[in-house]
Amino acid sequence: MKSPNNNLLISDYSTQSSPVSKLSRIGFTLTIAAIVMCGLAVSGLSTYSIAQELTSTSQATTDHPGWAHLPGVIIRPDCAHEIPKGARVEIGKDGNLTGDVTLKGELIAHYDDCPEKAILTRQAARTQGGVQAQAQEETGNGWVEDDQWNSALGSSDDIDYMGSNWTVPAYPSEDDGQVIYLSNGIAPASHKFFLEAALVYGYNGMFGGNYYSIATFLVGPSAVYYSAPDYVYPGDSLTGYTQMTGKSGSTKYWDVVIVDNSTGAYSAGSYWVSGQHWTFAYRGALQAYNLYACAEFPASPRTVFSNAAVYHGFPYFYEFSYPNWIGVIPGYGGPTCHFAVVAASGTLDY
């Protein structure tokens, strides 16, 4: 056993009736109360590969020792902030983080803007037809592969729910300081922010170690907020989802939740975002940092993100019947392993 047990109870949450059908389909009937709250061509499916925007994230890591390796960014650790369960983070009408964190209506923390820009490692979603250019560097740092869909929603409509199930894989057979993320989430058309429910292996500069943990993230260009992590174990069943819980003008209120259905462990964050049009769904995504060898990926080299459900039309939650999932494999800079995405089933091989 690589970590102590943690017996948190799901009963800290209250149950909602909307949308009941999607939550029961993904095997989880729990959500936070509304007020408080990403190829290879595989089997002929529509997949594609693209070149990563950064020429060398390995060099960026070398140039910034001690920075945290979080989903989609390498960032100063003092610009990443843990928020308590149930707390809210707000992005203002100008599209920037206010720095305020509230809990039960009271201000509990304020964080100033980061004095240095984060280094982006998350690939922006692309139109189909890009070319693969997987650089062969010594170390892998960045976005490895994903199963994504860009919905054609009008400006007044958003993806307001994205959820899927997956299983905690085996521990890597080699440990060398790598950080692995297996997650789902949503992004706006601008790709300025990312809401993510993540399984994490390794120490990312803020939390973790040679074990698995779960947390949710709001990733922005100047700061990262994440919910208090919890321990999980290989073989455990996970449900992760992002759900809109309210809307006021251009401000949308979100709950991001990840739950271990096997033990009851969970992590959850509430995020308020203004001025963003949320059109990208990521059924499943794999990211890696400080990775030197394929054996540093989980020893069970496949994760299936099953029972994916995507909704829009808040507050009514209309389900998309046939999302056109597309597999993407950017060049992450590390060793070439058994990367493949079966888009129709949400299968990521590594």
C-alpha positions as CSV (number, residue, x, y, z in Angstrom):
1,M,0.0,0.0,0.0
2,K,1.5,3.3,-1.1
3,S,-0.6,5.6,1.0
4,P,-2.7,5.7,4.1
5,N,-6.4,5.1,3.9
6,N,-8.7,8.1,4.0
7,N,-12.3,7.5,5.1
8,L,-14.1,10.6,4.0
9,L,-17.8,10.3,3.5
10,I,-19.9,11.1,0.4
11,S,-22.7,12.1,2.6
12,D,-21.1,15.6,2.8
13,Y,-23.0,16.2,-0.4
14,S,-26.7,16.7,-1.1
15,T,-28.6,15.0,-3.9
16,Q,-30.1,16.8,-6.9
17,S,-32.8,15.5,-9.1
18,S,-31.5,17.2,-12.3
19,P,-30.3,15.6,-14.4
20,V,-31.0,12.2,-12.8
21,S,-30.7,10.2,-16.0
22,K,-27.1,11.1,-16.8
23,L,-25.9,10.6,-13.2
24,S,-27.5,7.2,-12.9
25,R,-26.1,6.2,-16.3
26,I,-22.5,6.8,-15.3
27,G,-23.1,5.0,-12.1
28,F,-23.1,7.9,-9.7
29,T,-26.2,9.5,-8.2
30,L,-24.5,12.3,-6.4
31,T,-23.9,16.0,-7.2
32,I,-23.3,19.2,-5.3
33,A,-26.2,21.5,-4.5
34,A,-26.7,24.0,-7.3
35,I,-26.3,27.1,-5.3
36,V,-23.0,26.2,-3.7
37,M,-20.9,25.6,-6.4
38,C,-9.2,16.4,-25.0
39,G,-3.8,10.3,-33.1
40,L,-3.3,7.5,-34.4
41,A,-5.9,6.3,-36.8
42,V,-7.5,3.3,-35.0
43,S,-10.1,1.0,-36.6
44,G,-11.0,3.6,-39.2
45,L,-12.3,6.0,-36.6
46,S,-11.9,9.8,-37.0
47,T,-8.6,10.5,-35.3
48,Y,-5.7,12.9,-35.9
49,S,-2.4,14.0,-34.5
50,I,-1.0,17.5,-34.2
51,A,2.2,19.3,-33.2
52,Q,2.4,20.7,-29.8
53,E,2.6,24.5,-29.6
54,L,5.7,24.6,-27.3
55,T,8.9,23.6,-29.1
56,S,10.4,22.2,-25.9
57,T,8.6,21.8,-22.6
58,S,11.6,19.9,-21.4
59,Q,13.6,23.1,-21.8
60,A,10.9,25.1,-20.0
61,T,11.1,22.7,-17.1
62,T,14.8,23.0,-16.9
63,D,14.6,26.8,-17.0
64,H,12.1,26.9,-14.2
65,P,13.2,24.5,-11.4
66,G,10.8,24.2,-8.6
67,W,7.7,25.2,-10.6
68,A,4.6,23.0,-10.2
69,H,3.6,20.7,-13.0
70,L,-0.2,21.0,-13.1
71,P,-2.7,20.1,-15.8
72,G,-1.8,22.1,-18.9
73,V,0.7,24.4,-17.2
74,I,4.0,24.7,-15.6
75,I,3.5,27.4,-13.0
76,R,5.1,29.0,-10.0
77,P,3.9,27.2,-6.9
78,D,2.8,30.4,-5.2
79,C,0.4,30.9,-8.1
80,A,-1.4,27.6,-7.5
81,H,-3.9,27.6,-4.7
82,E,-5.8,24.8,-2.9
83,I,-9.3,25.6,-2.0
84,P,-11.4,23.9,0.7
85,K,-14.2,21.6,-0.2
86,G,-17.3,23.7,-0.9
87,A,-15.3,26.9,-1.5
88,R,-15.8,29.1,-4.6
89,V,-13.3,30.7,-7.0
90,E,-14.5,33.5,-9.3
91,I,-13.4,34.7,-12.7
92,G,-14.7,38.3,-13.2
93,K,-16.6,39.8,-16.1
94,D,-13.2,40.9,-17.6
95,G,-12.3,37.3,-18.0
96,N,-9.6,37.4,-15.3
97,L,-9.5,35.7,-11.9
98,T,-10.5,38.0,-9.1
99,G,-8.3,36.2,-6.7
100,D,-11.1,35.9,-4.2
101,V,-12.0,32.6,-2.6
102,T,-15.3,32.4,-0.6
103,L,-16.8,29.8,1.6
104,K,-20.5,30.0,2.7
105,G,-20.6,33.5,1.4
106,E,-17.6,34.8,3.3
107,L,-14.2,35.8,1.9
108,I,-11.6,33.3,3.2
109,A,-8.7,34.2,1.0
110,H,-7.4,36.6,-1.7
111,Y,-4.5,35.9,-4.1
112,D,-2.8,38.6,-6.2
113,D,-2.0,38.0,-9.9
114,C,1.0,35.8,-10.5
115,P,4.2,37.9,-11.1
116,E,5.3,35.5,-13.9
117,K,3.3,33.9,-16.7
118,A,2.6,30.2,-16.6
119,I,4.1,28.0,-19.3
120,L,1.3,26.4,-21.3
121,T,1.7,22.7,-22.0
122,R,-1.9,22.0,-22.9
123,Q,-2.5,21.7,-26.6
124,A,-5.3,23.9,-27.9
125,A,-7.9,21.8,-29.7
126,R,-7.5,21.9,-33.5
127,T,-9.6,21.4,-36.6
128,Q,-9.2,18.0,-38.1
129,G,-6.3,17.5,-40.6
130,G,-3.3,18.5,-38.6
131,V,0.0,16.6,-38.9
132,Q,1.8,14.6,-36.3
133,A,5.2,16.0,-35.3
134,Q,6.2,14.2,-32.1
135,A,9.5,15.5,-31.1
136,Q,12.0,13.0,-29.7
137,E,13.4,14.7,-26.7
138,E,14.8,13.2,-23.6
139,T,11.9,13.9,-21.3
140,G,8.1,14.0,-21.8
141,N,6.4,17.1,-20.5
142,G,2.9,17.9,-21.6
143,W,-0.3,16.7,-23.3
144,V,0.1,13.1,-24.5
145,E,-3.3,12.2,-26.0
146,D,-7.1,12.8,-25.6
147,D,-10.6,12.0,-26.8
148,Q,-12.3,15.4,-27.5
149,W,-15.2,17.0,-29.2
150,N,-16.0,20.5,-30.2
151,S,-19.7,21.1,-30.1
152,A,-21.3,23.5,-32.6
153,L,-23.3,25.5,-30.0
154,G,-24.5,29.0,-30.5
155,S,-23.2,31.8,-28.4
156,S,-26.0,31.6,-25.9
157,D,-25.6,27.9,-25.3
158,D,-22.8,26.0,-23.6
159,I,-21.8,22.5,-22.7
160,D,-23.2,22.4,-19.3
161,Y,-22.4,18.9,-18.2
162,M,-19.6,16.5,-19.1
163,G,-19.0,13.2,-17.2
164,S,-17.4,9.8,-17.6
165,N,-16.2,6.8,-15.6
166,W,-12.7,5.3,-15.5
167,T,-10.7,2.9,-13.3
168,V,-7.6,3.7,-11.4
169,P,-4.8,1.8,-13.3
170,A,-1.9,-0.2,-11.8
171,Y,1.0,1.7,-10.4
172,P,3.9,2.4,-12.8
173,S,6.6,-0.3,-12.8
174,E,9.2,2.5,-12.5
175,D,9.3,5.6,-10.5
176,D,11.6,8.5,-11.4
177,G,9.7,11.6,-10.4
178,Q,7.1,11.5,-13.1
179,V,3.7,13.1,-12.9
180,I,0.7,11.5,-14.7
181,Y,-2.8,12.9,-15.1
182,L,-5.8,10.9,-16.4
183,S,-8.8,13.2,-16.5
184,N,-11.9,14.6,-18.2
185,G,-13.3,18.1,-18.4
186,I,-14.4,21.0,-20.6
187,A,-12.8,24.1,-22.1
188,P,-14.2,27.3,-23.7
189,A,-13.8,28.2,-27.3
190,S,-11.0,30.6,-26.3
191,H,-9.1,27.8,-24.5
192,K,-8.2,30.4,-21.9
193,F,-9.4,28.2,-19.1
194,F,-9.9,24.5,-18.4
195,L,-12.2,22.8,-15.9
196,E,-10.9,19.3,-15.1
197,A,-11.6,16.3,-12.8
198,A,-8.3,14.5,-12.5
199,L,-6.6,11.3,-11.3
200,V,-3.0,12.2,-10.4
201,Y,0.1,10.0,-9.9
202,G,3.3,11.5,-8.5
203,Y,4.3,14.7,-6.8
204,N,3.2,17.7,-9.0
205,G,4.9,20.4,-6.9
206,M,1.8,21.0,-4.8
207,F,0.7,17.6,-3.6
208,G,1.0,13.9,-4.3
209,G,3.7,11.2,-4.3
210,N,4.3,7.6,-5.5
211,Y,0.6,7.0,-5.2
212,Y,-2.7,8.0,-6.8
213,S,-4.8,10.9,-5.7
214,I,-7.9,12.8,-7.1
215,A,-8.5,16.5,-7.4
216,T,-10.4,19.1,-9.5
217,F,-8.8,22.0,-11.2
218,L,-9.6,25.4,-12.7
219,V,-6.5,26.1,-14.9
220,G,-6.0,29.6,-16.2
221,P,-3.2,31.6,-17.8
222,S,-2.2,33.3,-14.6
223,A,-3.3,31.0,-11.8
224,V,-4.5,27.5,-11.0
225,Y,-7.0,26.6,-8.3
226,Y,-7.5,23.1,-7.2
227,S,-9.7,21.3,-4.7
228,A,-8.4,19.4,-1.7
229,P,-7.0,16.0,-3.0
230,D,-7.9,12.6,-1.6
231,Y,-6.3,9.2,-1.9
232,V,-7.4,6.4,-4.3
233,Y,-6.1,3.0,-5.2
234,P,-5.5,0.8,-8.3
235,G,-8.8,-0.9,-9.3
236,D,-11.0,1.7,-7.8
237,S,-13.9,3.0,-10.0
238,L,-14.0,6.7,-10.6
239,T,-16.6,9.1,-11.7
240,G,-15.6,12.6,-12.8
241,Y,-17.9,15.4,-14.0
242,T,-18.2,19.1,-14.6
243,Q,-21.7,20.5,-14.3
244,M,-23.2,24.0,-14.6
245,T,-25.2,24.8,-11.5
246,G,-26.3,28.4,-12.2
247,K,-26.2,31.2,-14.7
248,S,-26.5,35.0,-14.2
249,G,-25.8,37.0,-17.4
250,S,-22.4,36.0,-18.7
251,T,-21.4,34.4,-15.4
252,K,-21.7,30.6,-15.2
253,Y,-21.4,28.7,-12.0
254,W,-19.7,25.2,-12.1
255,D,-19.2,22.3,-9.9
256,V,-16.3,20.0,-10.8
257,V,-16.4,16.7,-8.9
258,I,-14.4,13.4,-8.9
259,V,-15.6,10.5,-6.7
260,D,-14.1,7.1,-5.9
261,N,-17.2,4.9,-6.1
262,S,-15.3,2.1,-4.4
263,T,-14.3,3.9,-1.2
264,G,-16.3,7.1,-1.1
265,A,-13.3,9.4,-1.3
266,Y,-14.0,12.6,-3.3
267,S,-12.7,16.0,-4.3
268,A,-14.8,18.9,-5.5
269,G,-14.5,22.5,-6.4
270,S,-17.0,25.3,-7.3
271,Y,-15.9,27.8,-9.9
272,W,-17.6,31.0,-11.3
273,V,-16.6,32.0,-14.8
274,S,-17.7,35.0,-16.8
275,G,-17.4,35.8,-20.5
276,Q,-16.5,32.3,-21.8
277,H,-18.3,30.1,-24.3
278,W,-17.8,26.5,-23.3
279,T,-17.8,24.3,-26.4
280,F,-15.1,21.7,-26.0
281,A,-15.7,18.4,-24.2
282,Y,-12.8,16.1,-23.2
283,R,-14.1,12.6,-22.5
284,G,-10.6,11.5,-21.4
285,A,-7.1,13.0,-21.5
286,L,-3.6,11.8,-20.6
287,Q,-0.8,14.2,-19.5
288,A,2.7,13.5,-18.3
289,Y,5.6,15.4,-16.9
290,N,9.2,14.4,-16.1
291,L,8.7,11.1,-18.0
292,Y,11.9,9.4,-19.3
293,A,10.7,5.9,-20.2
294,C,7.5,4.0,-21.2
295,A,7.7,2.0,-17.9
296,E,6.9,5.2,-16.1
297,F,3.4,5.2,-17.4
298,P,0.9,3.0,-15.4
299,A,1.7,-0.7,-15.8
300,S,-1.8,-1.4,-17.1
301,P,-1.3,0.6,-20.3
302,R,-4.9,1.3,-21.2
303,T,-7.6,3.5,-19.7
304,V,-11.2,3.5,-20.9
305,F,-13.4,6.5,-20.2
306,S,-16.8,4.9,-20.4
307,N,-20.4,6.0,-20.2
308,A,-19.6,9.5,-21.3
309,A,-22.5,11.9,-21.2
310,V,-22.6,15.5,-22.6
311,Y,-25.5,17.9,-22.1
312,H,-26.4,21.5,-23.0
313,G,-29.3,23.9,-22.7
314,F,-29.0,24.8,-19.0
315,P,-31.2,24.7,-17.0
316,Y,-32.9,21.9,-19.0
317,F,-29.9,19.6,-19.7
318,Y,-30.5,18.3,-23.2
319,E,-28.3,15.3,-24.0
320,F,-26.1,15.2,-27.2
321,S,-27.0,11.8,-28.7
322,Y,-24.0,11.3,-30.9
323,P,-21.0,13.5,-30.1
324,N,-18.3,13.3,-32.8
325,W,-15.4,12.2,-30.6
326,I,-12.0,12.7,-32.1
327,G,-8.7,11.2,-30.9
328,V,-5.7,13.5,-30.7
329,I,-2.0,12.7,-30.0
330,P,0.2,15.7,-29.9
331,G,3.9,15.5,-29.6
332,Y,4.6,15.6,-25.9
333,G,8.4,15.5,-26.2
334,G,9.0,12.1,-24.5
335,P,9.5,8.5,-25.5
336,T,7.2,7.0,-28.1
337,C,5.1,4.3,-26.4
338,H,1.9,2.5,-27.4
339,F,-0.1,5.6,-27.9
340,A,-3.5,5.2,-29.6
341,V,-7.0,6.6,-29.1
342,V,-10.1,4.7,-30.0
343,A,-12.4,7.7,-30.1
344,A,-15.7,5.9,-30.2
345,S,-15.1,4.1,-26.9
346,G,-13.0,6.6,-25.1
347,T,-10.0,4.3,-25.0
348,L,-6.5,5.7,-24.4
349,D,-3.5,3.3,-24.9
350,Y,-0.1,4.3,-23.6
